[in-house]
Amino acid sequence: MASGEAKSVLFVCLGNICRSPIAEAVFRKLVTDEKVENKWRIDSAATSAYEIGNPPDYRGQTCMKKHGITMSHIARQITKDDFQSFDYILCMDESNLRDLKRKSNQVKDCKAKIELLGTYDPQKQLIIEDPYYVRNSPVSLIKNPVCIVHTGCIYITLLDPTVFL
């Protein structure tokens, strides 16, 4: 990648209504706060078609609003072009990782580095559990490292965006 060229990251989960749009929104805020937003292209997507066209889950939206983080995503499924155009595709669990690796094998010229987002967690919590099926559970934002905790498990953990630059 040429010096000065923007990097790109796609956050992926099963339905693109919980974990990945929150990761996208939090990471977007981090790069804005670090004043490196011109160096990043950020998006999120699903491995499945279950939620295409839907907004993020109301619990995640409530949490993000509470912490002043803008969230304006509509669920979409990952495309072949995503594998060719993103530098990083960071997913939430092993099922997502298997699906992405299988799909990437069908794409000519896949350039994306496909990994678990948890690989970058300083606490080494590799798997970010899906909170969708947990009813009435609290969601809170904690800083240092920036993460979202959902019923005691790490929901999203993100590093300083300049680590990737």
C-alpha positions as CSV (number, residue, x, y, z in Angstrom):
1,M,0.0,0.0,0.0
2,A,1.4,3.4,-1.0
3,S,2.3,5.8,1.8
4,G,-0.6,8.2,2.5
5,E,-3.2,5.8,1.0
6,A,-6.2,5.2,3.2
7,K,-6.5,1.9,4.9
8,S,-9.8,0.0,5.2
9,V,-11.5,-2.2,7.7
10,L,-14.7,-4.1,7.5
11,F,-16.2,-5.4,10.8
12,V,-18.3,-8.6,10.3
13,C,-20.7,-10.6,12.4
14,L,-23.6,-13.0,11.7
15,G,-26.4,-10.5,11.1
16,N,-24.8,-7.0,11.0
17,I,-27.2,-5.6,13.6
18,C,-25.3,-6.0,16.9
19,R,-21.5,-6.6,17.1
20,S,-20.3,-5.4,13.8
21,P,-22.2,-2.1,13.5
22,I,-21.2,-1.2,17.1
23,A,-17.5,-2.0,16.2
24,E,-17.9,0.2,13.1
25,A,-19.4,3.1,15.1
26,V,-16.9,2.9,17.9
27,F,-13.9,2.6,15.6
28,R,-15.2,5.5,13.5
29,K,-15.4,7.6,16.6
30,L,-11.8,6.5,17.6
31,V,-10.4,7.5,14.3
32,T,-12.3,10.8,14.4
33,D,-11.0,11.5,17.9
34,E,-7.5,10.7,16.8
35,K,-7.9,13.0,13.7
36,V,-7.0,10.2,11.3
37,E,-10.4,9.7,9.7
38,N,-9.0,10.7,6.3
39,K,-6.7,7.7,6.6
40,W,-9.5,5.1,7.0
41,R,-12.5,3.6,5.1
42,I,-14.7,1.9,7.7
43,D,-17.8,-0.3,7.2
44,S,-19.5,-3.4,8.6
45,A,-21.4,-6.4,7.1
46,A,-23.0,-9.8,7.8
47,T,-22.0,-13.3,6.9
48,S,-25.7,-14.1,6.6
49,A,-28.7,-12.6,4.8
50,Y,-31.0,-12.7,7.9
51,E,-31.1,-9.0,8.7
52,I,-30.4,-7.3,5.4
53,G,-32.0,-3.8,5.3
54,N,-32.6,-3.6,9.0
55,P,-31.1,-1.0,11.4
56,P,-28.9,-2.0,14.3
57,D,-30.5,-3.7,17.3
58,Y,-32.2,-1.2,19.6
59,R,-30.0,-2.1,22.6
60,G,-26.8,-1.2,20.7
61,Q,-28.4,2.0,19.4
62,T,-29.4,3.0,23.0
63,C,-25.9,2.3,24.3
64,M,-24.2,4.3,21.5
65,K,-26.6,7.3,21.9
66,K,-25.9,7.2,25.7
67,H,-22.2,7.6,24.9
68,G,-22.6,10.1,22.1
69,I,-21.5,7.7,19.4
70,T,-23.3,8.1,16.1
71,M,-24.7,4.9,14.5
72,S,-26.2,5.1,11.1
73,H,-25.8,1.7,9.6
74,I,-28.2,-0.5,7.6
75,A,-27.4,-4.2,7.7
76,R,-25.9,-5.7,4.6
77,Q,-24.3,-9.0,3.6
78,I,-20.6,-9.2,2.7
79,T,-19.8,-9.1,-1.0
80,K,-17.0,-10.5,-3.2
81,D,-15.9,-6.9,-3.8
82,D,-15.4,-6.5,0.0
83,F,-12.7,-9.2,-0.1
84,Q,-11.0,-7.4,-2.9
85,S,-11.3,-3.9,-1.6
86,F,-10.8,-4.0,2.2
87,D,-7.4,-4.3,3.9
88,Y,-8.8,-5.9,7.0
89,I,-11.9,-8.0,7.6
90,L,-12.3,-8.4,11.3
91,C,-14.9,-10.8,12.6
92,M,-16.4,-11.7,16.0
93,D,-16.3,-15.4,16.4
94,E,-15.1,-18.7,14.9
95,S,-18.3,-19.3,13.0
96,N,-17.8,-15.9,11.3
97,L,-14.2,-16.7,10.6
98,R,-15.0,-20.1,9.0
99,D,-17.7,-18.5,6.8
100,L,-15.4,-15.7,5.7
101,K,-12.5,-18.0,4.9
102,R,-14.8,-20.2,2.9
103,K,-16.2,-17.2,1.0
104,S,-12.8,-15.7,0.4
105,N,-11.6,-18.9,-1.2
106,Q,-14.2,-18.2,-4.0
107,V,-12.9,-14.7,-4.6
108,K,-10.1,-14.1,-7.1
109,D,-7.5,-11.6,-5.9
110,C,-8.7,-11.5,-2.2
111,K,-6.5,-8.9,-0.6
112,A,-8.2,-8.7,2.8
113,K,-6.5,-9.9,5.9
114,I,-9.2,-11.9,7.6
115,E,-8.9,-12.2,11.4
116,L,-10.9,-12.3,14.6
117,L,-11.3,-8.8,16.0
118,G,-10.3,-10.3,19.4
119,T,-6.8,-10.9,18.1
120,Y,-6.2,-7.3,18.8
121,D,-7.6,-7.3,22.3
122,P,-4.9,-6.6,24.8
123,Q,-6.8,-8.9,27.3
124,K,-6.6,-11.7,24.7
125,Q,-10.4,-12.3,24.7
126,L,-10.5,-13.8,21.1
127,I,-14.2,-14.4,20.9
128,I,-16.8,-11.6,21.0
129,E,-20.0,-13.4,22.0
130,D,-23.3,-12.6,20.2
131,P,-25.5,-10.7,22.6
132,Y,-28.6,-10.8,20.4
133,Y,-30.2,-13.7,22.3
134,V,-29.7,-12.2,25.7
135,R,-32.8,-10.4,26.8
136,N,-32.9,-7.2,28.9
137,S,-29.2,-7.3,29.6
138,P,-27.3,-4.2,30.3
139,V,-24.8,-2.8,27.8
140,S,-22.2,-0.3,28.9
141,L,-19.2,1.4,27.4
142,I,-15.9,1.2,29.2
143,K,-12.7,3.0,28.2
144,N,-9.0,2.0,28.4
145,P,-9.2,-0.1,26.4
146,V,-12.3,1.0,24.7
147,C,-14.7,-1.8,24.8
148,I,-18.4,-2.6,25.2
149,V,-19.3,-5.0,27.9
150,H,-22.5,-7.0,27.6
151,T,-23.5,-9.1,30.6
152,G,-20.0,-9.5,31.8
153,C,-18.4,-10.6,28.5
154,I,-16.3,-8.4,26.2
155,Y,-18.6,-7.4,23.4
156,I,-16.3,-5.2,21.3
157,T,-12.7,-4.4,22.1
158,L,-10.9,-2.0,19.9
159,L,-7.3,-0.7,19.8
160,D,-6.0,2.7,19.0
161,P,-6.6,3.0,15.2
162,T,-3.1,4.3,14.6
163,V,-1.8,0.8,15.4
164,F,-2.8,-0.2,11.9
165,L,-1.4,2.8,10.1
